[in-house]
Amino acid sequence: MIKISAVIIAFNEERDIGRCLESLAGIADETIVLDSFSTDQTPVICRSFGVRFEQHAFDGYVSQKNRALQLASHDYVLSLDADEALSETMKNEILLVKQKWDSDGYIFNRRNSYCGHWMRFTS
């Protein structure tokens, strides 16, 4: 079975990071949070989950995402934002794919919420 690293960038995400990390339980073989020196309880929450917790000053979204990616030790990476979480359906699909990996990579649809409303499409 292949191994997956989960990487998350964060800054002051105490409200959402726990839900994100809970959703990765049993899916990710390692979880790395790259934090931009949060001043709230984000570091405490992350450490309570036993994830690899690193800090680096934020120097742009793409740079921070790439830096987090470089910290991953497995070839396959699931990159999430701290306010995202995997649904039960997605977790089950990932577990199935991990057992029978037959592609170089996978994509999946996502639903976004904006101002409290689920987006069906954008223009």
Residue frames as a rotation matrix with the C-alpha (Angstrom) as fourth column:
MET 1
0.582 0.813 0.000 0.00
0.813 -0.582 0.000 0.00
0.000 0.000 -1.000 0.00
ILE 2
-0.151 -0.624 0.767 1.30
0.538 -0.702 -0.466 3.45
0.829 0.342 0.442 -0.88
LYS 3
-0.156 0.030 -0.987 1.86
0.932 -0.326 -0.157 6.10
-0.327 -0.945 0.022 1.76
ILE 4
0.269 0.358 0.894 0.45
0.622 -0.773 0.122 9.60
0.735 0.524 -0.430 1.67
SER 5
-0.731 -0.432 -0.529 1.77
0.675 -0.573 -0.465 12.74
-0.102 -0.697 0.710 3.31
ALA 6
0.494 0.832 0.255 -0.76
0.818 -0.543 0.189 15.42
0.295 0.115 -0.948 4.22
VAL 7
-0.690 -0.711 -0.134 0.52
0.721 -0.661 -0.208 18.99
0.059 -0.240 0.969 4.26
ILE 8
0.512 0.859 0.004 -1.35
0.829 -0.496 0.260 21.96
0.225 -0.130 -0.966 5.65
ILE 9
-0.679 -0.617 0.398 -0.42
0.438 -0.776 -0.455 25.62
0.589 -0.135 0.797 5.86
ALA 10
0.338 0.812 -0.475 -1.89
0.867 -0.071 0.494 27.60
0.368 -0.579 -0.728 8.72
PHE 11
-0.834 -0.458 0.306 -2.06
0.222 -0.789 -0.573 30.94
0.504 -0.410 0.760 10.48
ASN 12
-0.825 0.503 0.256 -4.39
-0.493 -0.423 -0.760 31.54
-0.274 -0.754 0.597 13.43
GLU 13
-0.396 0.643 -0.656 -6.64
-0.548 0.408 0.731 28.61
0.737 0.648 0.191 12.51
GLU 14
-0.949 -0.035 0.313 -7.70
-0.292 0.465 -0.835 27.48
-0.116 -0.885 -0.452 15.99
ARG 15
-0.116 0.993 0.030 -11.34
-0.801 -0.076 -0.594 27.45
-0.587 -0.093 0.804 14.88
ASP 16
0.672 0.479 -0.565 -10.81
-0.740 0.423 -0.522 25.00
-0.011 0.769 0.639 11.99
ILE 17
-0.206 -0.892 -0.404 -7.52
-0.894 0.339 -0.294 23.12
0.399 0.300 -0.866 12.32
GLY 18
-0.561 0.024 0.827 -8.88
-0.569 0.714 -0.407 20.44
-0.601 -0.700 -0.387 14.65
ARG 19
0.527 0.829 0.185 -11.60
-0.337 0.404 -0.850 19.44
-0.780 0.386 0.492 12.18
CYS 20
0.557 -0.414 -0.720 -9.04
-0.792 -0.004 -0.611 19.35
0.250 0.910 -0.330 9.39
LEU 21
-0.514 -0.851 0.107 -6.65
-0.833 0.466 -0.297 17.14
0.203 -0.242 -0.949 11.34
GLU 22
-0.244 0.518 0.820 -9.44
-0.475 0.674 -0.566 14.83
-0.846 -0.528 0.082 12.53
SER 23
0.736 0.611 -0.292 -10.48
-0.521 0.234 -0.821 14.26
-0.433 0.756 0.491 8.92
LEU 24
0.241 -0.745 -0.622 -6.99
-0.833 0.170 -0.526 13.01
0.498 0.645 -0.579 8.07
ALA 25
-0.210 -0.301 0.930 -6.91
-0.833 0.553 -0.009 10.34
-0.512 -0.777 -0.367 10.80
GLY 26
0.140 0.194 0.971 -6.42
0.065 0.977 -0.205 6.93
-0.988 0.092 0.124 9.25
ILE 27
0.959 0.204 0.196 -5.82
0.216 -0.082 -0.973 8.45
-0.182 0.976 -0.122 5.81
ALA 28
0.631 -0.769 0.101 -2.49
-0.548 -0.534 -0.645 10.26
0.550 0.351 -0.758 6.01
ASP 29
0.611 -0.524 -0.593 0.62
0.618 0.784 -0.057 8.33
0.495 -0.332 0.803 6.95
GLU 30
-0.504 -0.626 -0.595 2.20
0.843 -0.507 -0.181 11.58
-0.188 -0.593 0.783 8.07
THR 31
0.637 0.681 0.361 0.70
0.710 -0.701 0.067 15.01
0.299 0.214 -0.930 8.62
ILE 32
-0.520 -0.832 -0.194 2.74
0.853 -0.515 -0.079 18.19
-0.034 -0.207 0.978 8.47
VAL 33
0.748 0.663 -0.039 1.47
0.664 -0.748 -0.001 21.62
-0.030 -0.025 -0.999 9.48
LEU 34
-0.487 -0.831 0.269 3.52
0.830 -0.536 -0.153 24.58
0.271 0.149 0.951 8.32
ASP 35
0.522 0.701 -0.486 2.44
0.844 -0.507 0.176 27.46
-0.123 -0.502 -0.856 10.52
SER 36
0.022 -0.455 0.890 3.15
0.524 -0.753 -0.398 31.15
0.851 0.475 0.222 9.97
PHE 37
-0.875 -0.456 -0.163 3.75
0.331 -0.317 -0.889 31.90
0.354 -0.832 0.428 13.67
SER 38
0.076 0.995 0.066 0.14
0.363 -0.089 0.928 31.81
0.929 -0.046 -0.368 14.84
THR 39
-0.777 -0.279 0.564 -0.69
-0.341 -0.567 -0.750 33.85
0.529 -0.775 0.345 17.91
ASP 40
0.250 0.904 0.346 -3.77
-0.922 0.114 0.370 31.81
0.295 -0.412 0.862 18.87
GLN 41
0.216 -0.099 0.971 -4.08
-0.659 0.719 0.220 28.17
-0.720 -0.688 0.090 20.00
THR 42
0.767 0.080 -0.637 -3.22
-0.603 0.429 -0.672 26.70
0.220 0.900 0.377 16.57
PRO 43
-0.228 -0.926 -0.301 0.20
-0.695 0.372 -0.616 25.38
0.682 0.069 -0.728 17.69
VAL 44
-0.589 0.060 0.806 -1.25
-0.722 0.409 -0.558 23.77
-0.363 -0.910 -0.198 20.84
ILE 45
0.492 0.858 0.147 -4.05
-0.638 0.470 -0.611 22.09
-0.593 0.207 0.778 18.89
CYS 46
0.564 -0.339 -0.753 -1.67
-0.653 0.375 -0.658 20.78
0.506 0.863 -0.010 16.22
ARG 47
-0.533 -0.842 0.080 0.74
-0.694 0.381 -0.611 19.37
0.484 -0.381 -0.788 18.78
SER 48
-0.249 0.518 0.818 -2.15
-0.754 0.426 -0.499 17.66
-0.608 -0.741 0.285 20.58
PHE 49
0.825 0.530 -0.197 -2.75
-0.517 0.566 -0.642 15.68
-0.229 0.632 0.741 17.38
GLY 50
0.346 -0.777 0.526 0.89
0.096 0.587 0.804 14.60
-0.933 -0.228 0.277 17.27
VAL 51
0.911 -0.024 0.411 1.53
0.411 -0.003 -0.912 16.03
0.023 1.000 0.007 13.82
ARG 52
-0.239 -0.971 0.029 4.85
0.965 -0.234 0.115 17.34
-0.105 0.056 0.993 12.60
PHE 53
0.819 0.541 -0.190 4.61
0.547 -0.837 -0.026 21.05
-0.173 -0.082 -0.981 13.37
GLU 54
-0.341 -0.918 0.202 6.96
0.936 -0.312 0.164 23.49
-0.088 0.245 0.966 11.65
GLN 55
0.617 0.517 -0.593 6.96
0.467 -0.847 -0.253 27.26
-0.634 -0.121 -0.764 11.49
HIS 56
-0.546 -0.713 0.440 8.07
0.819 -0.343 0.460 29.69
-0.177 0.611 0.771 8.80
ALA 57
-0.446 0.353 -0.822 7.18
-0.058 -0.928 -0.367 33.32
-0.893 -0.116 0.434 8.21
PHE 58
0.415 0.710 0.569 4.51
0.607 0.249 -0.755 33.67
-0.677 0.659 -0.328 5.54
ASP 59
-0.501 -0.623 -0.601 6.05
-0.131 -0.631 0.764 34.83
-0.855 0.462 0.235 2.28
GLY 60
-0.410 0.468 -0.783 3.15
-0.912 -0.212 0.351 34.19
-0.002 0.858 0.514 -0.06
TYR 61
0.480 0.745 0.463 0.57
-0.727 0.633 -0.265 31.46
-0.491 -0.210 0.846 -0.56
VAL 62
0.865 -0.162 -0.474 2.41
-0.273 0.641 -0.717 29.61
0.420 0.750 0.510 -3.33
SER 63
-0.133 -0.987 0.085 5.77
-0.573 0.007 -0.819 29.82
0.808 -0.158 -0.567 -1.57
GLN 64
-0.318 0.064 0.946 4.31
-0.922 0.213 -0.324 28.52
-0.222 -0.975 -0.009 1.68
LYS 65
0.770 0.624 0.133 2.47
-0.551 0.756 -0.354 25.67
-0.321 0.199 0.926 -0.10
ASN 66
0.626 -0.607 -0.489 5.69
-0.261 0.428 -0.865 24.69
0.735 0.669 0.110 -1.90
ARG 67
-0.372 -0.766 0.525 7.69
-0.774 -0.056 -0.631 24.86
0.512 -0.641 -0.572 1.33
ALA 68
0.111 0.510 0.853 5.17
-0.843 0.503 -0.190 22.55
-0.526 -0.698 0.486 3.02
LEU 69
0.920 0.232 -0.317 5.37
-0.383 0.705 -0.597 20.18
0.085 0.670 0.737 0.06
GLN 70
0.159 -0.955 -0.248 9.16
-0.477 0.146 -0.867 19.98
0.864 0.257 -0.433 0.43
LEU 71
-0.356 -0.263 0.897 8.73
-0.934 0.105 -0.341 18.83
-0.004 -0.959 -0.283 4.04
ALA 72
0.683 0.714 0.150 6.74
-0.705 0.699 -0.120 15.75
-0.191 -0.024 0.981 2.98
SER 73
-0.345 -0.862 0.371 8.65
-0.716 0.497 0.490 12.48
-0.607 -0.096 -0.789 3.15
HIS 74
-0.118 0.356 0.927 6.27
0.390 0.875 -0.287 10.40
-0.913 0.328 -0.242 1.00
ASP 75
-0.894 -0.311 0.323 5.98
0.385 -0.167 0.908 10.56
-0.228 0.936 0.269 -2.79
TYR 76
-0.314 0.868 0.384 2.23
0.598 -0.133 0.790 11.21
0.737 0.478 -0.477 -2.75
VAL 77
-0.939 -0.119 -0.323 0.88
0.320 -0.646 -0.693 14.32
-0.126 -0.754 0.644 -1.06
LEU 78
0.121 0.979 0.166 -2.55
0.889 -0.181 0.419 15.56
0.441 0.097 -0.892 -0.11
SER 79
-0.892 -0.450 0.054 -2.42
0.403 -0.842 -0.358 19.33
0.207 -0.297 0.932 0.33
LEU 80
0.194 0.976 -0.099 -5.18
0.888 -0.132 0.440 20.98
0.417 -0.174 -0.892 2.33
ASP 81
-0.383 -0.160 0.910 -5.83
-0.234 -0.936 -0.263 24.39
0.894 -0.314 0.321 3.77
ALA 82
-0.992 -0.116 -0.057 -6.50
0.026 0.254 -0.967 24.47
0.127 -0.960 -0.249 7.50
ASP 83
-0.470 0.882 0.036 -10.17
-0.667 -0.329 -0.668 25.28
-0.577 -0.338 0.743 6.96
GLU 84
0.013 0.429 -0.903 -10.73
-0.860 0.466 0.209 22.24
0.511 0.773 0.375 4.72
ALA 85
-0.353 -0.081 0.932 -11.69
-0.661 0.727 -0.187 18.73
-0.662 -0.682 -0.310 5.80
LEU 86
-0.883 0.020 -0.468 -12.25
-0.342 0.657 0.672 15.43
0.321 0.754 -0.573 4.06
SER 87
0.145 0.973 0.180 -15.79
-0.978 0.113 0.177 14.07
0.152 -0.202 0.967 3.98
GLU 88
0.055 -0.052 0.997 -16.42
-0.474 0.878 0.072 10.46
-0.879 -0.476 0.024 5.02
THR 89
0.917 0.314 0.248 -17.06
0.078 0.470 -0.879 9.60
-0.392 0.825 0.406 1.36
MET 90
0.673 -0.723 -0.156 -13.72
-0.559 -0.358 -0.748 11.11
0.485 0.590 -0.645 0.33
LYS 91
-0.050 -0.695 0.718 -11.89
-0.950 0.254 0.180 9.32
-0.307 -0.673 -0.673 3.14
ASN 92
0.384 0.272 0.882 -13.34
-0.127 0.962 -0.242 5.98
-0.914 -0.019 0.404 2.00
GLU 93
1.000 -0.019 -0.006 -12.39
-0.005 0.057 -0.998 6.68
0.019 0.998 0.057 -1.62
ILE 94
0.347 -0.935 0.078 -8.82
-0.874 -0.353 -0.334 7.56
0.340 0.048 -0.939 -0.65
LEU 95
-0.035 -0.331 0.943 -8.52
-0.704 0.677 0.212 4.35
-0.709 -0.657 -0.257 1.37
LEU 96
0.740 0.352 0.573 -9.69
0.136 0.757 -0.640 2.32
-0.659 0.551 0.512 -1.64
VAL 97
0.894 -0.438 -0.098 -7.25
-0.257 -0.320 -0.912 4.08
0.368 0.840 -0.398 -3.95
LYS 98
0.181 -0.873 0.452 -4.38
-0.980 -0.119 0.161 3.56
-0.087 -0.472 -0.877 -1.50
GLN 99
0.175 -0.056 0.983 -4.96
-0.296 0.949 0.107 -0.21
-0.939 -0.310 0.149 -1.69
LYS 100
0.277 -0.028 0.960 -5.03
0.807 0.549 -0.217 -0.29
-0.521 0.836 0.174 -5.49
TRP 101
0.284 -0.288 -0.915 -2.90
-0.253 -0.942 0.219 2.60
-0.925 0.169 -0.340 -6.67
ASP 102
0.104 -0.224 0.969 -2.73
0.790 0.611 0.056 2.49
-0.604 0.759 0.241 -10.46
SER 103
0.737 0.108 0.667 -2.17
0.537 -0.694 -0.480 6.09
0.411 0.712 -0.570 -11.58
ASP 104
-0.345 -0.920 0.185 0.50
0.655 -0.377 -0.655 8.74
0.672 -0.105 0.733 -11.20
GLY 105
-0.993 0.098 -0.068 -1.91
-0.019 -0.691 -0.722 10.96
-0.118 -0.716 0.688 -9.34
TYR 106
-0.324 0.946 0.022 -5.57
0.932 0.315 0.180 11.62
0.164 0.079 -0.983 -8.66
ILE 107
-0.913 0.183 0.366 -7.87
-0.197 -0.980 -0.001 14.62
0.358 -0.073 0.931 -8.70
PHE 108
-0.469 0.829 -0.305 -11.20
0.883 0.443 -0.154 15.10
0.008 -0.342 -0.940 -7.01
ASN 109
-0.028 0.588 0.809 -14.05
0.345 -0.753 0.559 17.57
0.938 0.295 -0.182 -7.05
ARG 110
-0.772 -0.202 -0.603 -14.44
0.636 -0.223 -0.739 19.96
0.015 -0.954 0.301 -4.19
ARG 111
0.371 0.885 0.282 -17.23
0.745 -0.465 0.478 22.09
0.554 0.032 -0.832 -2.79
ASN 112
-0.768 -0.633 0.094 -16.46
0.490 -0.676 -0.550 25.58
0.412 -0.377 0.830 -1.66
SER 113
0.339 0.823 -0.457 -18.38
0.941 -0.293 0.171 27.67
0.007 -0.487 -0.873 0.83
TYR 114
-0.708 -0.506 0.492 -18.36
0.522 -0.845 -0.118 31.42
0.475 0.174 0.863 0.41
CYS 115
-0.766 0.384 0.515 -19.99
-0.551 -0.806 -0.217 33.74
0.332 -0.450 0.829 2.95
GLY 116
-0.587 0.496 0.639 -21.88
-0.473 0.431 -0.769 30.80
-0.657 -0.754 -0.018 4.43
HIS 117
0.577 0.795 -0.186 -23.26
-0.600 0.259 -0.757 29.54
-0.554 0.548 0.627 1.12
TRP 118
-0.040 -0.552 0.833 -22.15
0.309 0.786 0.535 26.49
-0.950 0.279 0.139 -0.85
MET 119
-0.120 -0.101 -0.988 -20.98
-0.799 -0.581 0.157 27.40
-0.589 0.808 -0.011 -4.34
ARG 120
0.563 0.356 0.746 -22.24
0.148 0.844 -0.515 25.20
-0.813 0.400 0.423 -7.17
PHE 121
0.280 -0.502 0.818 -20.29
0.955 0.058 -0.291 27.02
0.098 0.863 0.496 -9.89
THR 122
0.042 -0.291 -0.956 -18.46
0.304 -0.908 0.290 30.28
-0.952 -0.302 0.051 -10.56
SER 123
0.802 0.227 0.553 -18.28
0.590 -0.158 -0.791 32.52
-0.092 0.961 -0.261 -13.55
